[in-house]
Amino acid sequence: MRKILVFLSVVSFLSGFSLFAFGAEKIKFPTRAIKVIVPQSPGGAIDMEPRAMLPYLSKILGVDMLIENVPGAGGKMGLTKCWKSPPDGYTILYHGIPQSIMNEYLFTTEVKTREFTHIFALLNTNMILFVHPESYRSMEELARAAREKALAGGVPSPGSTSHICGLVIADKLGMKVNWIPFNSASEVLTGVAGKHLDFGITSTNSAQPLAAAGKIRPLLVFSQGPDNVFPDVPYPGKLGYQISTMSAIRGFVAPPKTPSHIVKILSNAMFKTAKNPEFIEWAQKRKIEISPLNSAEYRAATEKQYVLLENYKRFFKLQ
């Protein structure tokens, strides 16, 4: 009988220790390096932005933050890798909507963007159409040329926000375009600067450095009013084009069912980084307007993008 009581006491102690350890592990997150998947090649804004944040996040969280570029299939490869990762907070994704949502229309995929665990959105950015400086001088001049023969238009990937904006303006102005998708905005910019493309469309943040250097000429920014990065570049309404525009929201998500306490820890660290004077200075130099959203706000913005995409359904059979 005494042996049985001793055995039960040991079991009880071990059970209590196990629960204590579980609770401690819950509080300690993170205890090892965190991988951030970027679903594009290195070089574009969607790669540059998380890289700029990681040193600050690493310092706050006390662990290494590592970028893993997983380009391919309009971002599908990177999204799928994060989707299938354990929901433990050690693999997260930096991506943009509506492009990730577009994957659900363009490809056979198990990924549902709305079902990712939303952590923190960093910014909301517009798209811009540009040409080589020695090329077309206005949007009307470009459109007139594209009515006579098909032009080569570069976009970061099929179904990207840039691609959707391009399809809408080409339809509105009767332009003939051979769309050429790349793995990143930097490749589109290089293609236009090297005269390999007639025009390109990327985010304003991606285009800003080459525009400032005079290597590309912006013709149209896809916004409802003057853009923060390119305030002097005309927007559709200013040119009399009655079209709806769509901006890109970029931020961090985790695999579905990631625990809320992990989301809170990561989100708090990201908000602190977004308010860090050094990070703000970095963003201002690149004319990046930080527009932070918490987990709930980010999730709501994603749902709104699903609704907005209904207006673009007729463009979803991309060529």
Secondary structure as GFF3:
##gff-version 3
##sequence-region A 1 319
A	DSSP	alpha_helix	2	28	.	.	.	ID=ss1
A	DSSP	beta_strand	34	38	.	.	.	ID=ss2
A	DSSP	alpha_helix	45	61	.	.	.	ID=ss3
A	DSSP	beta_strand	65	69	.	.	.	ID=ss4
A	DSSP	three_ten_helix	73	75	.	.	.	ID=ss5
A	DSSP	alpha_helix	76	83	.	.	.	ID=ss6
A	DSSP	beta_strand	91	97	.	.	.	ID=ss7
A	DSSP	alpha_helix	99	106	.	.	.	ID=ss8
A	DSSP	three_ten_helix	113	115	.	.	.	ID=ss9
A	DSSP	beta_strand	117	125	.	.	.	ID=ss10
A	DSSP	beta_strand	127	131	.	.	.	ID=ss11
A	DSSP	alpha_helix	139	148	.	.	.	ID=ss12
A	DSSP	beta_strand	151	155	.	.	.	ID=ss13
A	DSSP	alpha_helix	161	173	.	.	.	ID=ss14
A	DSSP	beta_strand	177	181	.	.	.	ID=ss15
A	DSSP	alpha_helix	185	193	.	.	.	ID=ss16
A	DSSP	beta_strand	199	203	.	.	.	ID=ss17
A	DSSP	alpha_helix	204	212	.	.	.	ID=ss18
A	DSSP	beta_strand	217	222	.	.	.	ID=ss19
A	DSSP	three_ten_helix	236	239	.	.	.	ID=ss20
A	DSSP	beta_strand	248	254	.	.	.	ID=ss21
A	DSSP	alpha_helix	260	274	.	.	.	ID=ss22
A	DSSP	alpha_helix	277	285	.	.	.	ID=ss23
A	DSSP	beta_strand	290	293	.	.	.	ID=ss24
A	DSSP	alpha_helix	295	309	.	.	.	ID=ss25
A	DSSP	three_ten_helix	310	315	.	.	.	ID=ss26
###
